[in-house]
Amino acid sequence: MRITNQMMINSSMNNIQTNKNQINTLDNQLSTQKKIDKPSDDPVVAIRALRLRSSLDQVTQYLNKNIPDASSWLSVTEDALDEGYSIVSDLYRYCVQGSTDSFSSSERDTISESLNKLREAFYAEGDVDYAGRYVFTGYATDKPLTYQSDETAKDVDYTITQDFTRDSLSTKTAYTNSYSNEDIMNMDVHGTMPNVATVHRLQLAYSNISADKEIKITDSAGNVATVTKNADGTANVTGSLTAGGNPVSVTYTDDDNYVPADNEIAINTQTGELLLGSNVYADVYKTDSFSVTYDKDNFIKGDINPTMYFTCVDNNTGVVYTKVKEDVEYNVNFSQKLKVNTEANEAFNIYLGRNIDDLCTAVQNVLDIENQMSQVSSMLEEEQYSDETSQKALNDILEGLTKQKELAEDEMTKAFERGVGQMQGYQEQISNAKADVGNRETRLNLTKTRLTEQKTNFTDLKSQNEDIDLEEVVVTYSSAEVVYNAALTAASKVVQQTLLDFLG
């Protein structure tokens, strides 16, 4: 094959261009510290780089955003539960002191206020928020647990359904033959000394329920009675209930000392109680099933939103709220979610407030009787009651009130004794909620540790895939530069001479 000068020149220029490309590539690598400048330089490196960068971005998102956010949510929750536990501990101490009847008369004047303040503080902890989101209200993170102001029926009106079991049954004390203020003014002496009767009850979650709305009661057999209140205070009942095969009557009462008949249910809308006759109580206890649907439209500041605890119907909008588990979850790792929220019914028992109502009622009963006794004592000193008949009547009433006070003080002591056990139960409930939060925090910290290791690994793999070995590239660059200069020298010698140099 004949080799011409032009062919030699072209070959030299191609070699020089190849050497220049190599030097340019190495120069770019030294400048950018990266192996490739564009995907076509090395598709395998480019594809691997995309995958590693995507994984590293996800890990960084989990570590820098999701995990700190989840950790803060859990921390806020734990702090609120700590405060709630502390408040219940204060209530527990009040109950221990009250169970020994060590409260003086002057202390009884303020005990109810103190108990109610603690109740408000307890449920206020359920209103805590993180970054504008309430942490105890499930998916409804824009709503606090308690109402922040008094609400009218125009604004808030719910039909609430509560299901009861035998564990929901409780008792209250009814005072028989007790003296009222009217009895004292009329000097109406009772022929029998005051006494007490134990009444079984189902306590609704709220007091002061709507008296002018229908109440539906469902017994264990599935029988439904719809009850409405007539203008004269009697009950209009549609449907029927049974207890042990016997028909059950339903009545309304506003008497705190009402004692129902054996086959009777008495509804007290003011106290939010269903008073059960002995046969009805026995049937509920045996069958372990009972349900009540009622209306509540007069919420006041501090009352709890019922949608957080029960299945409800918003009567203003028709929206049905079905109480189900509402877990707020964060993505904290690849294909891993973590629940961050604790729902209100898991920690802030709605019946703590009702138990405090019972304690306050027991204390107030003693205070009321003491006031009545003071009134009678004052009347004994007045001229208009100085006659023998009046004096005897007033002394008889005072004797009855003294007995009544003994009974009330005994009941107050028992109420605080029950409160000791109740508060211990609420402490246990909050402790369980705190333990659950602690377990989730532990899992989150373990995930954070794993992700930190993963981030380090992905960062190393990304560097190995994309970054140059500086020493190796410098050596290669120096070698390429030597080769390039040698190629220039060789080419210069090739193109120096022509055929004319050899003629003649």
C-alpha positions as CSV (number, residue, x, y, z in Angstrom):
1,M,0.0,0.0,0.0
2,R,1.4,3.4,-1.0
3,I,1.7,5.8,1.9
4,T,1.6,9.4,0.9
5,N,2.7,12.5,2.8
6,Q,-0.9,13.6,3.1
7,M,-1.8,10.3,4.7
8,M,1.0,10.6,7.2
9,I,0.0,14.2,8.0
10,N,-3.7,13.2,8.5
11,S,-2.7,10.3,10.7
12,S,-0.5,12.5,12.8
13,M,-3.2,15.1,13.1
14,N,-5.7,12.4,14.2
15,N,-3.3,11.1,16.8
16,I,-2.7,14.6,18.1
17,Q,-6.5,15.2,18.2
18,T,-6.9,11.9,20.2
19,N,-4.2,13.0,22.6
20,K,-5.9,16.5,22.9
21,N,-9.3,14.9,23.7
22,Q,-7.7,12.7,26.4
23,I,-6.0,15.7,27.9
24,N,-9.3,17.7,27.7
25,T,-11.2,14.9,29.4
26,L,-8.6,14.7,32.2
27,D,-8.6,18.4,32.5
28,N,-12.4,18.4,32.9
29,Q,-12.1,15.7,35.6
30,L,-9.5,17.7,37.5
31,S,-11.6,20.8,37.3
32,T,-14.9,19.2,38.3
33,Q,-13.6,16.3,40.4
34,K,-16.1,14.1,38.6
35,K,-15.6,11.1,36.3
36,I,-18.1,12.1,33.7
37,D,-19.3,15.4,32.3
38,K,-22.4,14.1,30.5
39,P,-24.2,10.7,30.5
40,S,-22.8,9.7,27.2
41,D,-19.3,9.8,28.7
42,D,-20.2,6.6,30.7
43,P,-23.8,5.5,30.7
44,V,-23.2,2.9,33.4
45,V,-21.8,5.5,35.8
46,A,-24.6,7.9,34.9
47,I,-27.4,5.4,35.6
48,R,-25.8,4.3,38.9
49,A,-25.3,8.0,39.8
50,L,-29.0,8.7,39.3
51,R,-30.0,5.8,41.5
52,L,-27.6,6.6,44.3
53,R,-28.5,10.3,44.2
54,S,-32.3,9.4,44.4
55,S,-31.6,7.1,47.4
56,L,-29.4,9.7,49.1
57,D,-32.1,12.4,48.6
58,Q,-34.7,10.1,50.2
59,V,-32.5,9.3,53.1
60,T,-31.7,13.0,53.6
61,Q,-35.4,13.8,53.5
62,Y,-36.1,11.2,56.2
63,L,-33.2,12.4,58.4
64,N,-33.5,16.1,58.0
65,K,-37.3,16.5,57.7
66,N,-39.6,13.6,58.5
67,I,-37.8,12.2,61.5
68,P,-37.2,15.5,63.3
69,D,-40.9,16.4,62.6
70,A,-42.1,13.1,64.0
71,S,-39.7,13.3,66.9
72,S,-41.0,16.8,67.8
73,W,-44.6,15.6,67.6
74,L,-43.9,12.7,69.9
75,S,-42.0,15.0,72.3
76,V,-44.9,17.5,72.5
77,T,-47.3,14.5,73.1
78,E,-45.0,13.1,75.9
79,D,-44.8,16.5,77.6
80,A,-48.6,16.9,77.6
81,L,-49.0,13.4,79.0
82,D,-46.5,14.2,81.7
83,E,-48.5,17.2,82.7
84,G,-51.7,15.3,82.6
85,Y,-50.2,12.6,84.9
86,S,-49.1,15.3,87.3
87,I,-52.6,16.8,87.4
88,V,-54.2,13.4,88.0
89,S,-51.6,12.9,90.8
90,D,-52.8,16.1,92.4
91,L,-56.4,14.8,92.2
92,Y,-55.3,11.6,93.7
93,R,-53.8,13.4,96.7
94,Y,-57.1,15.3,97.2
95,C,-59.0,12.0,97.1
96,V,-56.6,10.4,99.6
97,Q,-57.0,13.4,101.9
98,G,-60.8,13.4,101.4
99,S,-61.1,9.7,102.1
100,T,-60.0,10.3,105.6
101,D,-62.5,13.2,106.0
102,S,-59.6,15.5,106.9
103,F,-61.0,18.5,105.0
104,S,-62.1,21.2,107.4
105,S,-65.4,23.1,106.9
106,S,-63.5,26.1,105.5
107,E,-61.5,23.9,103.1
108,R,-64.8,22.4,101.8
109,D,-65.7,25.8,100.6
110,T,-62.8,25.8,98.1
111,I,-62.4,22.1,97.4
112,S,-64.9,22.1,94.6
113,E,-63.3,25.1,92.9
114,S,-59.9,23.4,93.2
115,L,-61.1,20.1,91.7
116,N,-62.8,21.9,88.8
117,K,-59.6,23.9,88.1
118,L,-57.6,20.7,88.0
119,R,-60.2,19.2,85.6
120,E,-59.9,22.2,83.3
121,A,-56.1,22.0,83.4
122,F,-56.3,18.2,82.7
123,Y,-58.4,18.5,79.5
124,A,-56.5,21.7,78.5
125,E,-53.5,19.4,78.0
126,G,-55.5,17.7,75.3
127,D,-55.5,21.0,73.4
128,V,-51.7,21.2,72.9
129,D,-50.6,21.5,69.3
130,Y,-47.4,21.1,67.3
131,A,-46.8,23.5,64.4
132,G,-50.5,24.5,64.5
133,R,-51.8,20.9,64.5
134,Y,-53.6,19.6,67.5
135,V,-51.9,16.3,68.5
136,F,-54.7,14.5,70.3
137,T,-57.6,14.9,67.9
138,G,-56.8,12.3,65.2
139,Y,-57.2,13.4,61.6
140,A,-59.0,16.6,62.8
141,T,-55.7,18.4,63.5
142,D,-57.4,21.7,63.0
143,K,-59.8,21.2,65.9
144,P,-58.9,21.4,69.7
145,L,-60.1,18.7,72.0
146,T,-62.2,21.1,74.1
147,Y,-64.5,24.0,73.1
148,Q,-62.7,27.3,73.5
149,S,-65.9,29.3,74.2
150,D,-69.6,28.7,75.0
151,E,-71.4,27.2,72.0
152,T,-75.1,27.5,71.2
153,A,-77.3,25.0,69.4
154,K,-77.0,27.1,66.3
155,D,-73.3,26.5,66.2
156,V,-72.9,23.0,67.8
157,D,-75.6,20.4,68.0
158,Y,-74.8,16.7,68.1
159,T,-76.7,13.5,68.5
160,I,-74.4,11.2,70.5
161,T,-74.6,7.4,70.7
162,Q,-73.0,5.7,73.7
163,D,-72.6,2.0,74.1
164,F,-72.4,0.7,77.7
165,T,-71.2,-2.6,79.3
166,R,-71.4,-3.8,82.8
167,D,-68.2,-2.0,83.5
168,S,-70.1,1.3,82.9
169,L,-72.5,0.6,85.8
170,S,-72.0,2.7,88.9
171,T,-74.0,3.7,92.0
172,K,-75.1,6.9,93.6
173,T,-76.6,7.7,97.0
174,A,-80.1,9.0,97.2
175,Y,-81.2,10.6,100.5
176,T,-84.7,9.6,101.7
177,N,-86.8,11.7,104.0
178,S,-84.2,14.5,103.7
179,Y,-85.1,18.1,104.6
180,S,-85.3,20.8,101.9
181,N,-85.2,24.5,102.4
182,E,-88.9,24.6,101.9
183,D,-89.4,22.1,104.7
184,I,-87.4,24.2,107.1
185,M,-89.3,27.4,106.3
186,N,-92.6,25.6,106.7
187,M,-91.2,23.8,109.8
188,D,-92.4,20.5,108.3
189,V,-91.2,17.8,110.6
190,H,-90.7,14.4,109.0
191,G,-92.0,11.5,110.9
192,T,-89.0,9.4,109.9
193,M,-85.3,10.2,110.2
194,P,-83.3,10.8,107.0
195,N,-81.7,7.8,105.5
196,V,-79.9,6.7,102.3
197,A,-80.6,4.4,99.4
198,T,-78.2,3.0,96.8
199,V,-79.3,3.6,93.3
200,H,-77.8,2.0,90.2
201,R,-77.1,4.2,87.3
202,L,-75.5,4.6,83.9
203,Q,-73.8,7.9,83.7
204,L,-73.7,9.6,80.3
205,A,-70.5,11.4,79.2
206,Y,-72.3,14.8,79.6
207,S,-74.6,16.5,82.0
208,N,-77.3,18.9,81.0
209,I,-78.3,17.0,77.9
210,S,-81.1,18.3,75.7
211,A,-84.4,17.7,77.5
212,D,-86.6,18.7,74.6
213,K,-85.0,16.2,72.2
214,E,-85.8,12.5,71.9
215,I,-83.7,9.9,73.6
216,K,-83.3,6.4,72.2
217,I,-82.6,3.5,74.5
218,T,-81.6,0.1,73.2
219,D,-81.6,-2.9,75.5
220,S,-79.7,-6.1,75.2
221,A,-82.5,-7.8,73.2
222,G,-82.3,-5.1,70.6
223,N,-85.6,-3.4,71.6
224,V,-85.6,0.3,71.0
225,A,-87.6,2.8,73.0
226,T,-87.8,6.4,71.8
227,V,-88.5,8.8,74.6
228,T,-89.6,12.4,74.5
229,K,-90.6,14.7,77.3
230,N,-94.1,16.0,77.5
231,A,-94.9,19.6,78.5
232,D,-96.0,18.3,82.0
233,G,-92.6,16.5,82.5
234,T,-93.9,13.0,81.8
235,A,-92.3,10.7,79.3
236,N,-93.9,9.8,76.0
237,V,-92.4,6.4,75.0
238,T,-92.6,4.8,71.6
239,G,-91.4,1.2,71.5
240,S,-90.8,-1.0,74.5
241,L,-87.9,-2.3,76.6
242,T,-87.7,-5.5,78.7
243,A,-85.6,-6.6,81.6
244,G,-85.6,-10.3,82.5
245,G,-88.7,-10.7,80.4
246,N,-90.6,-7.9,82.2
247,P,-91.7,-4.7,80.6
248,V,-89.7,-1.6,81.6
249,S,-91.2,1.8,82.1
250,V,-89.3,5.0,81.3
251,T,-89.8,8.3,83.2
252,Y,-88.1,11.7,83.6
253,T,-87.0,13.1,86.9
254,D,-85.1,16.2,88.1
255,D,-85.0,14.9,91.6
256,D,-81.4,14.1,92.6
257,N,-82.7,11.7,95.2
258,Y,-85.1,9.8,93.0
259,V,-85.3,6.1,93.6
260,P,-86.6,4.2,90.6
261,A,-88.9,1.2,90.8
262,D,-87.6,-2.3,90.1
263,N,-88.6,-2.3,86.4
264,E,-88.0,1.4,85.8
265,I,-85.5,3.7,84.0
266,A,-85.5,7.3,85.2
267,I,-83.8,9.8,83.0
268,N,-82.3,12.9,84.7
269,T,-81.2,15.2,81.8
270,Q,-79.6,17.7,84.2
271,T,-77.2,15.3,85.7
272,G,-76.9,13.2,82.6
273,E,-77.9,9.9,84.3
274,L,-80.1,7.0,83.7
275,L,-81.2,5.6,87.1
276,L,-81.9,1.9,86.8
277,G,-84.3,-0.2,88.9
278,S,-82.9,-3.3,90.4
279,N,-84.3,-5.6,87.6
280,V,-83.0,-3.3,84.9
281,Y,-79.6,-3.2,86.6
282,A,-79.5,-7.0,86.8
283,D,-80.4,-7.4,83.2
284,V,-77.7,-4.9,82.0
285,Y,-75.1,-6.6,84.2
286,K,-76.0,-10.1,82.9
287,T,-76.2,-9.2,79.2
288,D,-73.3,-6.8,79.3
289,S,-75.1,-4.6,76.6
290,F,-76.9,-1.3,76.6
291,S,-77.0,1.7,74.3
292,V,-78.3,5.3,74.6
293,T,-78.6,7.9,71.9
294,Y,-79.2,11.5,73.1
295,D,-78.8,15.1,72.0
296,K,-76.3,17.7,73.4
297,D,-76.5,21.3,72.1
298,N,-75.4,23.4,75.0
299,F,-71.7,23.0,75.2
300,I,-69.8,25.5,77.4
301,K,-66.1,26.5,77.4
302,G,-64.0,23.5,78.4
303,D,-66.5,20.8,77.3
304,I,-65.0,18.0,75.3
305,N,-65.8,17.7,71.6
306,P,-67.9,14.4,71.4
307,T,-66.6,13.5,67.9
308,M,-63.3,12.6,69.5
309,Y,-64.9,9.9,71.6
310,F,-68.2,8.7,70.2
311,T,-70.1,8.1,67.0
312,C,-72.1,11.4,66.5
313,V,-74.3,13.1,64.0
314,D,-73.9,16.9,63.5
315,N,-77.5,18.0,63.4
316,N,-76.6,21.3,61.7
317,T,-74.8,19.8,58.8
318,G,-76.0,16.2,58.7
319,V,-72.4,14.9,58.8
320,V,-71.9,11.6,60.6
321,Y,-68.8,11.1,62.6
322,T,-68.0,7.4,63.1
323,K,-65.5,6.9,65.9
324,V,-62.6,4.8,64.4
325,K,-58.9,4.6,64.9
326,E,-57.3,7.6,63.3
327,D,-53.5,7.1,63.0
328,V,-51.4,10.0,61.8
329,E,-48.3,8.3,60.3
330,Y,-45.0,9.6,59.0
331,N,-42.8,8.0,56.4
332,V,-39.5,7.6,58.3
333,N,-37.7,5.1,56.1
334,F,-38.0,3.2,52.9
335,S,-41.4,1.4,53.1
336,Q,-41.6,2.2,56.8
337,K,-44.3,4.3,58.5
338,L,-44.5,5.3,62.2
339,K,-47.6,6.4,64.0
340,V,-46.9,9.7,65.8
341,N,-50.3,10.6,67.3
342,T,-52.0,9.6,70.5
343,E,-55.8,10.0,70.4
344,A,-57.6,11.8,73.2
345,N,-59.6,8.7,74.3
346,E,-56.4,6.8,74.8
347,A,-55.1,9.3,77.4
348,F,-57.7,11.8,78.5
349,N,-60.6,9.8,79.8
350,I,-63.8,11.7,79.4
351,Y,-65.2,10.2,82.7
352,L,-62.6,11.9,84.8
353,G,-64.6,15.0,84.6
354,R,-67.8,13.1,85.6
355,N,-66.0,11.6,88.6
356,I,-65.0,15.1,89.7
357,D,-68.7,16.1,89.3
358,D,-69.5,13.3,91.8
359,L,-66.9,14.5,94.2
360,C,-68.1,18.1,94.0
361,T,-71.7,17.0,94.5
362,A,-70.8,15.0,97.6
363,V,-68.9,18.0,99.0
364,Q,-71.7,20.4,98.1
365,N,-74.3,18.2,99.8
366,V,-72.4,18.5,103.1
367,L,-72.0,22.3,102.7
368,D,-75.8,22.7,101.9
369,I,-76.7,20.7,105.0
370,E,-74.3,22.8,107.2
371,N,-76.0,25.9,105.8
372,Q,-79.4,24.5,106.6
373,M,-78.3,23.7,110.1
374,S,-77.0,27.2,110.6
375,Q,-80.3,28.5,109.3
376,V,-82.3,26.4,111.8
377,S,-80.0,27.5,114.6
378,S,-80.6,31.1,113.7
379,M,-84.3,30.5,113.6
380,L,-84.2,29.0,117.1
381,E,-82.8,32.4,118.4
382,E,-85.5,34.5,116.7
383,E,-88.4,35.9,118.6
384,Q,-91.0,34.8,116.1
385,Y,-90.1,31.1,116.7
386,S,-89.8,31.3,120.5
387,D,-93.1,29.5,121.2
388,E,-92.8,25.9,122.4
389,T,-94.3,24.3,119.2
390,S,-91.9,26.1,117.0
391,Q,-89.0,25.3,119.2
392,K,-89.8,21.6,119.2
393,A,-90.3,21.5,115.5
394,L,-87.1,23.3,114.8
395,N,-85.2,21.1,117.2
396,D,-86.7,18.0,115.6
397,I,-85.6,19.4,112.2
398,L,-82.1,20.1,113.5
399,E,-81.9,16.6,114.8
400,G,-82.9,15.3,111.4
401,L,-80.4,17.6,109.7
402,T,-77.7,16.3,112.1
403,K,-78.4,12.8,111.0
404,Q,-78.5,13.9,107.4
405,K,-75.2,15.6,107.8
406,E,-73.7,12.4,109.2
407,L,-75.0,10.5,106.2
408,A,-73.7,13.1,103.8
409,E,-70.3,13.2,105.4
410,D,-70.1,9.4,105.2
411,E,-71.1,9.5,101.5
412,M,-68.5,12.3,100.9
413,T,-65.8,10.1,102.4
414,K,-66.9,7.1,100.3
415,A,-66.9,9.3,97.2
416,F,-63.3,10.3,97.8
417,E,-62.5,6.6,98.5
418,R,-63.9,5.7,95.1
419,G,-62.0,8.6,93.7
420,V,-58.7,7.1,94.9
421,G,-59.3,4.0,92.8
422,Q,-60.6,6.0,89.9
423,M,-57.6,8.4,89.8
424,Q,-55.2,5.4,90.0
425,G,-57.0,4.0,87.0
426,Y,-56.5,7.3,85.1
427,Q,-52.8,7.3,86.1
428,E,-52.4,3.9,84.7
429,Q,-54.2,4.9,81.5
430,I,-51.9,7.9,81.0
431,S,-48.8,5.8,82.0
432,N,-49.8,3.2,79.3
433,A,-50.1,6.1,76.8
434,K,-46.7,7.4,77.8
435,A,-45.1,4.0,77.5
436,D,-46.6,3.7,74.0
437,V,-45.1,7.1,73.0
438,G,-41.8,6.0,74.5
439,N,-41.8,2.8,72.5
440,R,-42.4,4.8,69.3
441,E,-39.6,7.2,70.2
442,T,-37.2,4.3,70.7
443,R,-38.2,2.8,67.3
444,L,-37.7,6.3,65.7
445,N,-34.3,6.6,67.2
446,L,-33.3,3.2,66.0
447,T,-34.5,4.1,62.5
448,K,-32.6,7.4,62.7
449,T,-29.4,5.5,63.6
450,R,-29.9,3.1,60.6
451,L,-30.6,6.0,58.3
452,T,-27.5,7.8,59.4
453,E,-25.5,4.7,58.6
454,Q,-27.3,4.4,55.2
455,K,-26.6,8.0,54.4
456,T,-22.9,7.4,55.1
457,N,-22.9,4.3,52.9
458,F,-24.8,6.0,50.1
459,T,-22.5,9.0,50.3
460,D,-19.4,6.8,50.0
461,L,-21.0,4.8,47.1
462,K,-21.9,8.0,45.3
463,S,-18.4,9.3,45.7
464,Q,-16.8,6.1,44.5
465,N,-19.1,6.1,41.5
466,E,-18.8,9.8,40.5
467,D,-15.7,11.2,42.0
468,I,-12.2,10.8,40.5
469,D,-9.2,9.4,42.2
470,L,-7.2,12.6,42.2
471,E,-3.7,11.1,42.4
472,E,-4.5,8.6,39.6
473,V,-5.9,11.4,37.3
474,V,-2.9,13.7,38.0
475,V,-0.5,10.9,37.0
476,T,-2.6,10.0,34.0
477,Y,-2.8,13.7,33.0
478,S,1.0,14.1,33.3
479,S,1.5,11.0,31.1
480,A,-1.0,12.2,28.6
481,E,0.7,15.6,28.5
482,V,4.1,13.9,27.8
483,V,2.5,11.7,25.1
484,Y,0.8,14.8,23.6
485,N,4.1,16.7,23.4
486,A,5.9,13.7,21.9
487,A,3.2,13.4,19.3
488,L,3.7,17.1,18.4
489,T,7.4,16.6,18.1
490,A,7.0,13.5,15.9
491,A,4.4,15.2,13.7
492,S,6.7,18.2,13.2
493,K,9.4,16.0,11.9
494,V,7.0,14.2,9.6
495,V,5.8,17.3,7.9
496,Q,9.3,19.0,7.7
497,Q,10.5,17.0,4.7
498,T,9.0,16.5,1.3
499,L,9.9,14.6,-1.9
500,L,11.8,17.7,-3.1
501,D,14.3,17.3,-0.3
502,F,15.4,14.0,-1.9
503,L,15.6,15.0,-5.6
504,G,18.7,16.3,-7.4
